[in-house]
């Protein structure tokens, strides 16, 4: 037994060094997206590539594989959910994935991703799909090549979906989405057949400083710990973790749109509270972060939408907001403001979509990913396929590709496949977790009216955050609710909230 403990300590020491390299890279990435002058870009790319290479080499070292093999009997002798068995299990899963992808491919893929991202930043503003087409064709080839390092799949997208949402497959996501679509479309139709909500109150002039101050005040009150984090500005808001004691977020400000800064801040604070809530014992190991794209997105969307766009939340915070922006909001009633932040409409841009229509944007992208990987949809036909599907789903046609197929960065910076389903899984899981929290603590909505958010926060830490990557998404849902992943709580939530708002 002592021998096993020595081996586990040796494994942890190696994993800590790898974690240090990855977190040093995260600091450089954060700096690149916030304060780095443009002149730093070229060298920064090199710094990041060197750290990524060192980290990868250290991890796929056969010595790691040997330690994992030696520890197998020890793992099997321990309870499944013990910290030690979980660490060995999750590390083995990561290791077996990592050794299947040749370092030569990793280098090729990352160089292509950087070139493609750079081209996208230039070609999107000028609506130039033709320039991106050959790059996207290569991305599709590389995505297929990546999937084929993991033979034995049912669907070629399965390995790619599994990277972000371990345990999910094309078939399971497709079934969930089909059900969700069938139940959502009638709600969208019922709402959009009515007069749209008035949201002019959000489009006045709101100075930058006031938006940042009120966003900071709100996320602190929700439970984001400023002693272990900070908020800066970027083009595309994100969360990044350097350690459990330093989890940073970013937001952006549009002075003529109140919704962007505030809801981006709440969204990212939701991601960050998850990372801040991981058990300190998992620091510098593969267990020390959120478990999947879907569960992560469930945390950000729960705080942003279920809480941040609820009536109780604004009963409490609206007077505070009016104090910050007296001229803009003194004549705007709470009811008008509440309806404005919950306006539902068929719109072109996914990132700005409301919580009712949002999933339709994701389903379109997910279906196209599968069709492209299957070889049924060619990259050259993508722009027109986009317009046709958008017309069918939303009754709208984007004026150009910029607000059509070029709007999201994902396919231009990474893989085609596995990158979009997490958003909708997040909406579904967030509602399922919230329903479980309400069952345990029916006082949560009343607490909110008093500005008290710690009951919910403590429940999330206890049931989700602290476990890090110990459990998969499906295991977490099963442990918390006793049921598999289900859309019912989400549909129930939409019907209750929007049924009242729109009298449907
Ligand atoms: Zn997010």
Boltz pocket constraint, residues with backbone or C-beta under 6 A from the ligand:
constraints:
  - pocket:
      binder: B
      contacts: [[A, 267], [A, 271], [A, 296], [A, 297], [A, 300]]
      max_distance: 6.0
